[in-house]
Amino acid sequence: MAIVLVAALSYLVASLLLAHTALHPGKGRWRWLAPGILAVALHGLHHVDIALSTPGGPDLHFFAALSLVGLGMAGLTSLVAARGRLGALALVAYPLAALSLLAFQFADHSPSPALGWRLATHAWLALLAYATLAVGTLLALMLRVQERALRQRRLGGMSRILPPLNELETLLFRTISAGFFLLTLALISGVLFVDDLLAQKLVHKTVLSVLSWVVFGTLLLGRWRWGWRGLKAVRLTLVASILLLLAFFGSKAAIELVFNR
């Protein structure tokens, strides 16, 4: 319990320092980095501790998976936010990671069946893809805020702490490209290692994941072939992300929380 509270508090401290730095450029620019790294390390250590103390395989139930995705988002954004004016990304990711960690702490850590290396590989690839594409979703929302502010010539407030539009857009497509690659590997590993992807409890997850993959792929193709950007890129990112959210967490919530299976 102590490690969870320290991690959540460290996320909070890092977020407050980031907010202060964003509103007062040049003052303590890197002060947030130490508590942020500490929070991510403790968050990961807590999952390792739970995995070692729980029989069977690693806990990948709903709240555990949610916390792992939050951990991945926090870790990725810590790397990204260390560059220039991208601290606004961690301002969202850190509180989400803290909330997911607290939810995981107070959930039941019931034993998971041993997955074997094949299914474990599929599961970890999927979680890493979800975390990466979730960061892409945050970048898309930031891009929309920045673009709207520039069009309306409102250069104060939130737009002041965001990076330039071109930098945001470049990072968005790099993140989506990485997430799309990981999602492709996750789908391929699912085809190879999961016995029946179209079983009743998996069919919705499979179909929605493939649809999300198609939308992300269409976006990347449109960017490469026709130079898609701006609002079109934001909309397609959000559509694909919603499909992916429903595919994984929607199906897990229905199976584990609603039907208690």
N, C-alpha and C positions, 0 to 999 in steps of 0.2 A: 504493500500500500504506500509506503514512504517513497519508493522510487517513482511511483506514478504521480504522486503529488508534487515531487520536486521537478519531474519532467513537465507537468502541466504548468507549474509556476514559471519554469524557465521559458516555455513557449510564450507565456504572457509577458514576461519581462522583455524578451526579445522583440515581441510585437510592439510594446510601448516604446522601446528604444528606436525601433525602425520608424514608428510614427513621428517621434520627435526629430529624428534625422531628416525624414522626408520634408517636414514642415520648416526645418531650420538647416538648410544645406550647409555643409562645411563644418558642422558641430558634431564631433564624436561619430564620424561616419561609420566606423567599424565596431562600435561598442556592442551592437546587437549580435555580432558574430559568435562570441564566446557562449552566451546563454542559448543561442540558437543551436549551435553544435552540441552543447551539453544536452539540450532537450531531445534532439534526434538520437544521440547515443543512448540516453536512458530509455527512451521509447523502444528502441531496438533491443536493448538489454532485457527489458521487461518481457518482450515476446520470447526471447531465448530462454529466460527463466521459466516461463509458463510451459514452453515446449519440453524442457528437461524434466519438469515436475509432473507433467500430465502423461498418462499412459497412452499408447497408440501413436498415431502420427501427429504432426503439428496441428494445432487448433486452427481450422479454417472455416469455422461457423460464421454466421452473419456478422456479429460485432467484431470478431477477430479479423475477418477479411476487411471490414471497414477500417479498423485501426491500422492494418498493414498498408492499405492504400493511402491512408493519411500519413503514415510514416514515409512511404515512398514519395508522396507529394512534398512533404517537409524537407526530405533529403535533397530532392532534385531542385526545389526552389532555393535551398540554402546555397547551392552551387551557382544558380542563375542570379540570385539576388546580390551575390558578392560583386557582381559587375555593375558598375554605374548606378543608374536610377531605377533598377528593377526591384528595389526593396518592396514596392507596392504589392508585388506578387506574394512575397512571404507574409505580408500583412493579412492576407486572406488564408493562405495555406497553413500558417502556424496555429491560428485559433481552431481551424477545422481539425488539424492533427490532434490538438489538445482535447477537443470534444470527443473525437473518435476513441482516443486512448482512455478517457474517463468512462465512456460507454462500455468499452471492452473490459475495464477493471470491474465494473459492477454487474457484468453479465455472467452467466453460468459458464465456467470453463469445463464443459463436458468432454469426455474422451472422444477423440476422432479415430476412425479406422486407419490402420496403416495403409498408405497409398501405394507404396513401391516407387521406385525412381521414375518410372514412366509417367504415372499420373501426377506425381509431385512436380516433375518438370513442367507438365502442362499447367498445373495450378499456379506455380510461381511465375511462369511466362505471362499468364493471364493477368495476375495481380500487378506485375510490373508494367504491362501494357495499359491497364486501367489507370494506374498512377500517372504514367507519362501523358496519356491523353487527357486526364483530368487537369493536369498543368496546362496543356494546350487549350482546354476550355477556358481556364482563367485568363490566359493570354488573349483569347478571342474576345472575352468580355472587356478586358482592358483596352483592346484595340477599338472596340465599338465606342467606349467612353471617350477615348482620345480623338477619334475621328469626328464624333458628334460635337465635341467641344471646339475643335478647329473650324468646323462648318459654321457653328453659331458664334465663333469668335469669342468664346468664353475661355480664356487662358488661365484663369485662376482656379482655386479649389482643387478638386481631384486631378484635373489635367496637369496641374503644376508638378505633381510628384511622379507622373508617368514619364517613361522614356519617349524619345521621338517616334513618330508614327512608323517610319521606315525600319527602325530598329525593332519595334514591336512586331511588325509584320514578318520580318526575316526570322526572328526567333520563333514566332508562331508556326511557320511552315517547317522549320527545322525540328521543332518538337513534335509536330504531327507526323512528320516523316519517320522519326525514330519510333513513335508510338505505333504507327501503321506497320512498321517492320516487326515490332514485337507482337502485335496482334496477329499478323500473318503467321509467325512462328507458333503462337498459341493455338490458332485454328488448325494448322498442319499437325501439331502434336496431338490435338484432340482427335483428328481423323485417324492418326496412327495408333494412339494409345487408349482411347476411350472405346469400350466395347460397342455401345449403341448410342450414337449421338442423337438419334431420333426417337429414343425412348420417351415415354410420356412425361417424365420429370425433367427431361433435357431438351425437348423439342423447341420450346419457346426460347430458351437460352441460345440454342444453336441458330435458329432462324434470325433472331434479333442481332446476334453477334455478326452473322454474315451480312445482314443488311447494313449494320454500322460499318463493317469493313468496306462494303461497296461504296457507301457515301464518302468515307474518308479517301478511298482510292479515286473516286470521281473528282473530289476536290484537288487532290495532288496532280491528277492528270490535267485538269482544267488550269491549274496554276502553271504547269510546265508547257502546255500546248497553247493556251489562250491568254495566259497572264491574269487569271482570276485573282481578285484581291478585294479588299474593303468589305462592304456589307455582305456580298455574296459569300465570301470566305467565312465570315462570322456566322451567317445563317447555316451553312452546310456543316460547320464545326459543331454548332449547337444541336442540330438534328442528329448527327452521328453520335454525339456524346449522350444524348437522351436515350437513343436506341441501345447504346452500350450499357448505360446505367440500368435500364429496364432488363437487359439481358442477364446481367449478373446479380445486382443487388435486388432488383425487382423479383426475379425468380427465387433467390435465396430467402427473401423476406416472406414470400408466399408459402414456400415449402417449410421453412423452419419456424417462422413466427406465427403464421396464420393457421397452417395445417399441422404444425408441430411434428414434422417428419424429419 
